């Protein structure tokens, strides 16, 4: 057996630790692939970009199309992101990115199918987020297409455990799937304990795109039921989308006034925060329909919980991973207007429970869905992927005595 001097072993141990620290602290060069940029409805992607920049990494953006809407989140300018984006066509000479980070399943498929990128991508790690509707790309594809995608993507990041299980069930190797929640910036959503108003109406709010899977008609019908017994309640629907006219017609059919149910349209971030600040209950009755489209965990729900609203949602996809029923909010079955109405009424009648539920909701968001923690977790995921999947240890995890003796 070969015995080495103690001093040499000590030097070797410190060299190993230094190598690990140097690798983990190396700034990464990350290419975000998005459908369009900038996007007011995809703040969760912007949060990842700014979170990684804050941790010292270099961010570039490739966008398949340009959004010419003059309204944009202030972080776009603050972080100078308009100077980091390339539109429509990849340049002939591509930078030496560490990670090609596709923000939806379909984008990953499109990028991998580009012949001009084939050789270049083989020298990069391709990571694909799975957020909701993009899961349909895999559910509806043939087995051969899915197998090809699963073989060519280095890592999938579903936004909830529900999607992780579905991905594995479709044939993706489990070691290629890791949950990474979309995060919010808690500093932009201040907490306030809610109190039941004496004279003002109880304000129920929904925030999100007006699309079918959000289940907004069930919220409108539930409010229509409650108003028959309690005139002192109103619903604000904040957002725009293709279902607007159908919702407007439903409100008219139920003979609800604009004061009782208001379609507020799209609002800026500051205005949304102002509306949430004055509200009491948040509803998000997500529902799955025949096309199988689901959402992971609604970011608007996280924002409302961070601000202390009493939130009511459905047993849908990843939502139960966010809300602990009757502890940090309430869950009801999908497409069940009566159950949703009962839950809203229960919250109104039991205002003594509001404070404990609000505090639990805020804690849940801070612990698991806050942008700074999320960026740190994403950084560790990327470092581990670049190190051929091996977990990177912190320096305090190294036992020097084990190496020396």
DRENVEXMAR-358307 format. One record per residue (C-alpha): x, y, z. Coordinates in Angstrom, 2 decimals, decimal comma, padded with zeros to 5 digits. Example, Ala and Ser with C-alpha at 12.3 -4.5 7.8 and 13.67 -1.06 7.14 Angstrom:
BEGIN
<site x="012,30" y="-004,50" z="007,80"/>
<site x="013,67" y="-001,06" z="007,14"/>
This chain:
BEGIN
<site x="000,00" y="000,00" z="000,00"/>
<site x="001,30" y="003,47" z="-000,90"/>
<site x="001,38" y="005,94" z="002,00"/>
<site x="001,49" y="009,66" z="001,18"/>
<site x="002,79" y="012,36" z="003,53"/>
<site x="000,12" y="014,08" z="005,60"/>
<site x="001,04" y="017,49" z="004,16"/>
<site x="000,52" y="016,19" z="000,61"/>
<site x="-002,89" y="014,77" z="001,52"/>
<site x="-003,92" y="018,07" z="003,09"/>
<site x="-002,86" y="019,95" z="-000,04"/>
<site x="-004,78" y="017,49" z="-002,21"/>
<site x="-007,92" y="017,94" z="-000,08"/>
<site x="-007,80" y="021,72" z="-000,39"/>
<site x="-007,22" y="021,43" z="-004,15"/>
<site x="-010,38" y="019,29" z="-004,47"/>
<site x="-012,41" y="021,79" z="-002,46"/>
<site x="-011,02" y="024,70" z="-004,47"/>
<site x="-011,94" y="022,99" z="-007,75"/>
<site x="-015,52" y="022,42" z="-006,58"/>
<site x="-015,92" y="026,00" z="-005,38"/>
<site x="-014,32" y="027,42" z="-008,52"/>
<site x="-016,67" y="025,39" z="-010,75"/>
<site x="-019,78" y="026,28" z="-008,76"/>
<site x="-018,91" y="029,98" z="-008,60"/>
<site x="-018,10" y="030,26" z="-012,32"/>
<site x="-020,56" y="032,63" z="-014,02"/>
<site x="-022,75" y="030,77" z="-016,47"/>
<site x="-023,66" y="031,90" z="-019,97"/>
<site x="-027,37" y="031,07" z="-020,45"/>
<site x="-029,49" y="031,49" z="-023,57"/>
<site x="-033,22" y="031,87" z="-022,84"/>
<site x="-035,38" y="030,76" z="-025,79"/>
<site x="-038,83" y="032,38" z="-025,70"/>
<site x="-041,78" y="032,70" z="-028,04"/>
<site x="-041,93" y="036,51" z="-027,88"/>
<site x="-040,26" y="039,28" z="-025,94"/>
<site x="-040,93" y="041,36" z="-023,95"/>
<site x="-044,00" y="039,74" z="-022,46"/>
<site x="-046,23" y="041,26" z="-019,80"/>
<site x="-047,97" y="037,96" z="-019,13"/>
<site x="-044,78" y="035,96" z="-018,53"/>
<site x="-043,31" y="037,70" z="-015,49"/>
<site x="-042,25" y="034,27" z="-014,19"/>
<site x="-039,70" y="034,02" z="-017,03"/>
<site x="-038,49" y="037,56" z="-016,39"/>
<site x="-038,06" y="036,67" z="-012,71"/>
<site x="-035,75" y="033,79" z="-013,66"/>
<site x="-033,68" y="036,06" z="-015,89"/>
<site x="-033,24" y="038,81" z="-013,30"/>
<site x="-032,70" y="036,29" z="-010,50"/>
<site x="-029,82" y="034,67" z="-012,40"/>
<site x="-028,36" y="038,06" z="-013,35"/>
<site x="-028,42" y="039,08" z="-009,69"/>
<site x="-026,36" y="035,97" z="-008,95"/>
<site x="-023,70" y="037,04" z="-011,47"/>
<site x="-024,64" y="035,02" z="-014,55"/>
<site x="-024,80" y="036,27" z="-018,14"/>
<site x="-028,21" y="036,15" z="-019,80"/>
<site x="-028,99" y="036,27" z="-023,52"/>
<site x="-032,42" y="035,92" z="-025,11"/>
<site x="-033,57" y="034,48" z="-028,41"/>
<site x="-037,17" y="035,37" z="-029,27"/>
<site x="-039,04" y="033,95" z="-032,25"/>
<site x="-041,02" y="037,16" z="-032,56"/>
<site x="-041,04" y="040,68" z="-031,20"/>
<site x="-043,75" y="042,11" z="-028,99"/>
<site x="-044,27" y="045,74" z="-029,99"/>
<site x="-046,53" y="046,58" z="-027,05"/>
<site x="-045,07" y="049,78" z="-025,53"/>
<site x="-046,10" y="048,61" z="-022,05"/>
<site x="-043,36" y="046,60" z="-020,40"/>
<site x="-042,26" y="045,55" z="-016,95"/>
<site x="-039,78" y="048,06" z="-015,42"/>
<site x="-037,19" y="045,29" z="-014,95"/>
<site x="-036,82" y="045,07" z="-018,74"/>
<site x="-035,17" y="048,49" z="-018,77"/>
<site x="-033,58" y="048,22" z="-015,33"/>
<site x="-031,64" y="045,10" z="-016,38"/>
<site x="-031,03" y="046,36" z="-019,94"/>
<site x="-032,64" y="043,22" z="-021,37"/>
<site x="-033,63" y="044,77" z="-024,71"/>
<site x="-029,93" y="044,81" z="-025,56"/>
<site x="-029,65" y="041,09" z="-024,75"/>
<site x="-032,25" y="039,82" z="-027,21"/>
<site x="-032,00" y="038,46" z="-030,77"/>
<site x="-035,18" y="038,13" z="-032,82"/>
<site x="-036,47" y="035,65" z="-035,42"/>
<site x="-033,21" y="034,14" z="-036,72"/>
<site x="-030,25" y="032,69" z="-034,87"/>
<site x="-026,99" y="034,43" z="-035,84"/>
<site x="-024,58" y="032,45" z="-038,02"/>
<site x="-021,89" y="032,63" z="-035,35"/>
<site x="-023,34" y="031,56" z="-032,01"/>
<site x="-021,74" y="032,43" z="-028,67"/>
<site x="-020,36" y="029,76" z="-026,37"/>
<site x="-023,44" y="029,25" z="-024,20"/>
<site x="-023,39" y="026,75" z="-021,33"/>
<site x="-027,17" y="026,24" z="-021,26"/>
<site x="-029,84" y="026,59" z="-023,96"/>
<site x="-032,89" y="027,20" z="-021,79"/>
<site x="-036,19" y="026,73" z="-023,70"/>
<site x="-039,16" y="028,11" z="-021,81"/>
<site x="-041,85" y="025,78" z="-023,20"/>
<site x="-041,92" y="022,24" z="-024,56"/>
<site x="-042,79" y="023,30" z="-028,09"/>
<site x="-039,87" y="025,72" z="-028,21"/>
<site x="-037,49" y="022,94" z="-027,24"/>
<site x="-038,80" y="020,78" z="-030,07"/>
<site x="-038,47" y="023,64" z="-032,58"/>
<site x="-034,89" y="024,44" z="-031,59"/>
<site x="-033,81" y="020,80" z="-031,67"/>
<site x="-035,26" y="020,38" z="-035,17"/>
<site x="-033,22" y="023,27" z="-036,64"/>
<site x="-030,56" y="021,63" z="-038,86"/>
<site x="-028,20" y="024,61" z="-038,61"/>
<site x="-028,06" y="024,15" z="-034,83"/>
<site x="-027,56" y="020,37" z="-034,76"/>
<site x="-023,77" y="020,28" z="-034,31"/>
<site x="-023,75" y="023,34" z="-032,03"/>
<site x="-026,43" y="021,90" z="-029,71"/>
<site x="-024,50" y="018,66" z="-029,23"/>
<site x="-021,89" y="020,70" z="-027,36"/>
<site x="-024,46" y="022,45" z="-025,17"/>
<site x="-026,92" y="021,40" z="-022,47"/>
<site x="-030,54" y="021,79" z="-023,59"/>
<site x="-033,03" y="022,43" z="-020,77"/>
<site x="-036,80" y="022,64" z="-021,33"/>
<site x="-039,41" y="024,05" z="-018,95"/>
<site x="-042,86" y="022,45" z="-018,88"/>
<site x="-045,48" y="024,93" z="-017,69"/>
<site x="-048,95" y="023,74" z="-018,65"/>
<site x="-050,37" y="023,73" z="-022,15"/>
<site x="-047,00" y="022,54" z="-023,49"/>
<site x="-047,50" y="019,20" z="-021,74"/>
<site x="-050,05" y="018,56" z="-024,50"/>
<site x="-047,18" y="018,51" z="-027,00"/>
<site x="-046,00" y="015,31" z="-025,34"/>
<site x="-049,39" y="013,81" z="-024,51"/>
<site x="-050,56" y="014,18" z="-028,12"/>
<site x="-047,32" y="013,14" z="-029,82"/>
<site x="-046,59" y="009,63" z="-030,97"/>
<site x="-044,33" y="007,42" z="-028,86"/>
<site x="-041,51" y="007,74" z="-031,41"/>
<site x="-041,56" y="011,55" z="-031,33"/>
<site x="-041,62" y="011,61" z="-027,53"/>
<site x="-038,75" y="009,13" z="-027,36"/>
<site x="-036,71" y="011,33" z="-029,73"/>
<site x="-037,41" y="014,43" z="-027,62"/>
<site x="-036,64" y="012,71" z="-024,34"/>
<site x="-033,33" y="011,46" z="-025,79"/>
<site x="-032,24" y="014,85" z="-027,13"/>
<site x="-033,21" y="017,10" z="-024,21"/>
<site x="-030,71" y="017,00" z="-021,34"/>
<site x="-033,13" y="018,09" z="-018,62"/>
<site x="-036,83" y="018,85" z="-018,24"/>
<site x="-037,97" y="021,30" z="-015,56"/>
<site x="-041,73" y="020,87" z="-014,94"/>
<site x="-043,18" y="023,56" z="-012,70"/>
<site x="-044,92" y="021,06" z="-010,41"/>
<site x="-044,63" y="017,47" z="-009,25"/>
<site x="-047,88" y="016,64" z="-011,04"/>
<site x="-046,23" y="017,40" z="-014,41"/>
<site x="-043,07" y="015,54" z="-013,38"/>
<site x="-045,09" y="012,36" z="-012,82"/>
<site x="-046,90" y="012,80" z="-016,14"/>
<site x="-043,62" y="013,31" z="-017,96"/>
<site x="-042,12" y="010,14" z="-016,49"/>
<site x="-045,31" y="008,20" z="-017,29"/>
<site x="-044,93" y="009,28" z="-020,94"/>
<site x="-041,52" y="007,62" z="-021,04"/>
<site x="-039,04" y="010,31" z="-020,00"/>
<site x="-036,18" y="008,92" z="-017,87"/>
<site x="-036,74" y="010,02" z="-014,27"/>
<site x="-033,16" y="011,29" z="-013,96"/>
<site x="-033,94" y="013,82" z="-016,70"/>
<site x="-036,87" y="015,40" z="-014,85"/>
<site x="-036,58" y="017,81" z="-011,93"/>
<site x="-039,30" y="020,05" z="-010,50"/>
<site x="-038,54" y="023,76" z="-010,51"/>
<site x="-041,35" y="026,06" z="-009,43"/>
<site x="-042,04" y="029,35" z="-011,15"/>
<site x="-041,26" y="032,07" z="-008,62"/>
<site x="-042,49" y="035,52" z="-007,69"/>
<site x="-040,71" y="038,51" z="-006,21"/>
<site x="-042,21" y="038,72" z="-002,73"/>
<site x="-040,87" y="042,25" z="-002,25"/>
<site x="-043,32" y="043,41" z="-004,93"/>
<site x="-046,31" y="041,84" z="-003,13"/>
<site x="-046,50" y="043,18" z="000,39"/>
<site x="-048,38" y="041,24" z="003,03"/>
<site x="-051,40" y="042,63" z="004,82"/>
<site x="-053,65" y="040,81" z="007,28"/>
<site x="-057,24" y="040,96" z="006,00"/>
<site x="-060,21" y="042,06" z="008,07"/>
<site x="-063,86" y="041,63" z="007,22"/>
<site x="-065,31" y="045,02" z="006,22"/>
<site x="-068,27" y="046,38" z="008,16"/>
<site x="-069,82" y="048,65" z="005,55"/>
<site x="-067,88" y="048,11" z="002,33"/>
<site x="-068,66" y="045,05" z="000,19"/>
<site x="-066,66" y="041,84" z="000,37"/>
<site x="-064,39" y="042,00" z="-002,69"/>
<site x="-063,57" y="038,76" z="-004,47"/>
<site x="-060,90" y="038,93" z="-007,18"/>
<site x="-059,69" y="036,82" z="-010,08"/>
<site x="-056,49" y="037,77" z="-011,95"/>
<site x="-055,30" y="036,00" z="-015,09"/>
<site x="-055,76" y="035,51" z="-018,81"/>
<site x="-059,38" y="035,06" z="-019,84"/>
<site x="-058,99" y="031,54" z="-021,20"/>
<site x="-061,11" y="028,45" z="-020,72"/>
<site x="-058,84" y="026,49" z="-018,36"/>
<site x="-059,01" y="029,29" z="-015,77"/>
<site x="-062,61" y="028,29" z="-015,01"/>
<site x="-063,84" y="031,88" z="-014,69"/>
<site x="-067,52" y="031,07" z="-015,52"/>
<site x="-067,72" y="029,00" z="-012,33"/>
<site x="-066,61" y="032,01" z="-010,30"/>
<site x="-069,25" y="034,19" z="-011,95"/>
<site x="-072,00" y="031,60" z="-011,33"/>
<site x="-070,90" y="031,16" z="-007,71"/>
<site x="-071,12" y="034,90" z="-007,10"/>
<site x="-074,56" y="034,94" z="-008,75"/>
<site x="-075,69" y="032,32" z="-006,21"/>
<site x="-074,28" y="034,21" z="-003,24"/>
<site x="-075,70" y="037,58" z="-004,26"/>
<site x="-079,22" y="036,17" z="-003,89"/>
<site x="-078,61" y="035,99" z="-000,13"/>
<site x="-075,83" y="038,53" z="000,33"/>
<site x="-075,98" y="041,73" z="-001,69"/>
<site x="-072,78" y="042,97" z="-000,06"/>
<site x="-070,38" y="041,03" z="-002,30"/>
<site x="-068,73" y="041,73" z="-005,65"/>
<site x="-066,34" y="040,03" z="-008,09"/>
<site x="-063,54" y="041,79" z="-009,99"/>
<site x="-062,11" y="039,94" z="-013,00"/>
<site x="-058,72" y="041,35" z="-013,97"/>
<site x="-057,20" y="040,32" z="-017,30"/>
<site x="-057,80" y="039,98" z="-021,02"/>
<site x="-058,18" y="037,04" z="-023,35"/>
<site x="-060,29" y="035,24" z="-025,95"/>
<site x="-063,08" y="034,34" z="-023,51"/>
<site x="-063,99" y="037,95" z="-022,70"/>
<site x="-067,12" y="038,15" z="-024,86"/>
<site x="-068,44" y="034,82" z="-023,57"/>
<site x="-067,93" y="036,00" z="-020,00"/>
<site x="-069,65" y="039,28" z="-020,77"/>
<site x="-072,64" y="037,39" z="-022,20"/>
<site x="-072,80" y="035,11" z="-019,14"/>
<site x="-072,86" y="038,12" z="-016,82"/>
<site x="-075,78" y="039,54" z="-018,81"/>
<site x="-077,64" y="036,21" z="-018,80"/>
<site x="-077,33" y="035,98" z="-015,02"/>
<site x="-078,63" y="039,58" z="-014,76"/>
<site x="-075,61" y="040,71" z="-012,80"/>
<site x="-074,77" y="044,40" z="-012,77"/>
<site x="-071,35" y="045,87" z="-013,53"/>
<site x="-071,05" y="046,72" z="-009,84"/>
<site x="-071,62" y="043,09" z="-008,90"/>
<site x="-069,26" y="041,53" z="-011,47"/>
<site x="-066,74" y="043,78" z="-013,20"/>
<site x="-064,57" y="042,88" z="-016,19"/>
<site x="-061,65" y="045,16" z="-015,39"/>
<site x="-059,49" y="044,37" z="-018,41"/>
<site x="-055,70" y="044,23" z="-018,42"/>
<site x="-053,93" y="046,18" z="-015,66"/>
<site x="-050,33" y="047,12" z="-014,97"/>
<site x="-048,42" y="045,36" z="-012,19"/>
<site x="-048,84" y="048,35" z="-009,85"/>
<site x="-052,58" y="048,48" z="-010,52"/>
<site x="-052,97" y="044,75" z="-009,90"/>
<site x="-051,19" y="045,13" z="-006,55"/>
<site x="-053,51" y="048,03" z="-005,70"/>
<site x="-056,59" y="045,94" z="-006,53"/>
<site x="-055,34" y="042,96" z="-004,51"/>
<site x="-054,53" y="045,24" z="-001,59"/>
<site x="-058,15" y="046,35" z="-001,33"/>
<site x="-059,64" y="042,87" z="-001,84"/>
<site x="-060,43" y="040,10" z="000,65"/>
<site x="-060,83" y="036,81" z="-001,23"/>
<site x="-059,04" y="035,48" z="-004,31"/>
<site x="-060,58" y="032,80" z="-006,53"/>
<site x="-058,87" y="030,72" z="-009,18"/>
<site x="-061,20" y="027,84" z="-010,24"/>
<site x="-058,94" y="026,13" z="-012,80"/>
<site x="-060,55" y="023,34" z="-014,81"/>
<site x="-059,44" y="020,65" z="-017,26"/>
<site x="-061,36" y="020,25" z="-020,51"/>
<site x="-061,49" y="017,67" z="-023,30"/>
<site x="-058,30" y="018,92" z="-024,99"/>
<site x="-056,35" y="018,10" z="-021,82"/>
<site x="-054,96" y="021,61" z="-021,37"/>
<site x="-053,94" y="022,20" z="-017,75"/>
<site x="-051,92" y="024,77" z="-015,88"/>
<site x="-049,17" y="023,88" z="-013,44"/>
<site x="-049,50" y="026,29" z="-010,54"/>
<site x="-051,03" y="029,69" z="-011,29"/>
<site x="-048,63" y="032,54" z="-010,55"/>
<site x="-051,50" y="034,92" z="-009,86"/>
<site x="-052,51" y="032,58" z="-007,04"/>
<site x="-049,01" y="032,84" z="-005,55"/>
<site x="-049,15" y="036,63" z="-005,72"/>
<site x="-052,51" y="036,77" z="-003,97"/>
<site x="-051,34" y="034,42" z="-001,23"/>
<site x="-048,17" y="036,47" z="-000,77"/>
<site x="-050,36" y="039,52" z="-000,13"/>
<site x="-052,48" y="037,73" z="002,45"/>
<site x="-055,72" y="037,24" z="000,52"/>
<site x="-057,79" y="034,21" z="001,44"/>
<site x="-057,42" y="032,07" z="-001,66"/>
<site x="-059,87" y="029,51" z="-003,03"/>
<site x="-058,83" y="027,26" z="-005,91"/>
<site x="-059,53" y="023,79" z="-007,27"/>
<site x="-058,01" y="020,32" z="-007,01"/>
<site x="-056,29" y="020,91" z="-010,34"/>
<site x="-052,85" y="019,77" z="-011,59"/>
<site x="-050,19" y="021,30" z="-009,30"/>
<site x="-052,46" y="023,60" z="-007,28"/>
<site x="-052,64" y="021,22" z="-004,26"/>
<site x="-048,83" y="021,50" z="-004,09"/>
<site x="-049,32" y="025,21" z="-003,37"/>
<site x="-052,43" y="025,28" z="-001,17"/>
<site x="-052,73" y="023,13" z="001,91"/>
<site x="-056,52" y="022,81" z="002,10"/>
<site x="-058,05" y="024,68" z="005,06"/>
<site x="-054,57" y="025,73" z="006,26"/>
<site x="-053,15" y="028,16" z="003,68"/>
<site x="-056,30" y="028,40" z="001,57"/>
<site x="-059,20" y="026,29" z="000,32"/>
<site x="-059,61" y="023,73" z="-002,46"/>
<site x="-062,83" y="022,63" z="-004,13"/>
<site x="-063,56" y="020,15" z="-006,95"/>
<site x="-063,18" y="021,37" z="-010,54"/>
<site x="-066,28" y="022,70" z="-012,34"/>
<site x="-068,36" y="022,61" z="-009,15"/>
<site x="-070,17" y="025,93" z="-008,85"/>
<site x="-072,02" y="024,91" z="-005,68"/>
<site x="-068,82" y="023,85" z="-003,89"/>
<site x="-067,11" y="027,10" z="-004,90"/>
<site x="-070,06" y="029,15" z="-003,64"/>
<site x="-070,05" y="027,24" z="-000,34"/>
<site x="-066,33" y="027,83" z="000,09"/>
<site x="-066,65" y="031,58" z="-000,53"/>
<site x="-069,57" y="031,77" z="001,87"/>
<site x="-067,63" y="029,80" z="004,51"/>
<site x="-064,73" y="032,23" z="004,28"/>
<site x="-067,09" y="035,20" z="004,64"/>
<site x="-068,82" y="033,67" z="007,67"/>
<site x="-065,57" y="032,69" z="009,43"/>
<site x="-063,45" y="035,82" z="009,35"/>
<site x="-061,84" y="034,74" z="012,64"/>
<site x="-059,80" y="032,25" z="010,57"/>
<site x="-058,49" y="034,82" z="008,12"/>
<site x="-055,33" y="035,81" z="009,96"/>
<site x="-053,94" y="032,30" z="010,49"/>
<site x="-054,69" y="031,34" z="006,88"/>
<site x="-053,09" y="034,54" z="005,55"/>
<site x="-049,93" y="034,02" z="007,57"/>
<site x="-049,65" y="030,38" z="006,47"/>
<site x="-050,12" y="031,40" z="002,84"/>
<site x="-047,40" y="034,04" z="002,97"/>
<site x="-044,99" y="031,62" z="004,65"/>
<site x="-045,64" y="029,00" z="001,96"/>
<site x="-044,74" y="031,47" z="-000,77"/>
<site x="-041,63" y="032,75" z="001,00"/>
<site x="-040,40" y="029,21" z="001,72"/>
<site x="-040,97" y="027,64" z="-001,70"/>
<site x="-041,81" y="030,21" z="-004,38"/>
<site x="-039,63" y="033,27" z="-003,73"/>
<site x="-037,47" y="034,44" z="-006,63"/>
<site x="-034,13" y="034,70" z="-004,80"/>
<site x="-034,35" y="031,16" z="-003,45"/>
<site x="-035,62" y="029,94" z="-006,81"/>
<site x="-032,66" y="031,48" z="-008,67"/>
<site x="-030,25" y="029,86" z="-006,25"/>
<site x="-031,91" y="026,47" z="-006,74"/>
<site x="-031,84" y="026,89" z="-010,54"/>
<site x="-028,17" y="027,78" z="-010,39"/>
<site x="-027,42" y="024,56" z="-008,48"/>
<site x="-029,43" y="022,55" z="-011,00"/>
<site x="-027,41" y="024,02" z="-013,88"/>
<site x="-024,05" y="023,45" z="-012,17"/>
<site x="-024,97" y="019,83" z="-011,44"/>
<site x="-026,07" y="019,32" z="-015,06"/>
<site x="-022,81" y="020,75" z="-016,41"/>
<site x="-020,87" y="018,50" z="-014,03"/>
<site x="-022,46" y="015,47" z="-015,74"/>
<site x="-025,27" y="015,26" z="-013,24"/>
<site x="-023,14" y="015,08" z="-010,10"/>
<site x="-024,31" y="017,12" z="-007,14"/>
<site x="-021,98" y="019,99" z="-006,27"/>
<site x="-021,07" y="020,14" z="-002,60"/>
<site x="-020,70" y="023,31" z="-000,58"/>
<site x="-017,32" y="023,80" z="001,08"/>
<site x="-018,83" y="023,30" z="004,51"/>
<site x="-019,96" y="019,82" z="003,43"/>
<site x="-016,36" y="018,62" z="002,89"/>
<site x="-014,97" y="016,63" z="005,80"/>
<site x="-011,25" y="017,38" z="005,79"/>
<site x="-010,47" y="014,80" z="008,46"/>
<site x="-011,91" y="012,02" z="006,29"/>
<site x="-009,48" y="012,92" z="003,52"/>
<site x="-006,45" y="013,40" z="005,76"/>
<site x="-006,65" y="010,30" z="007,96"/>
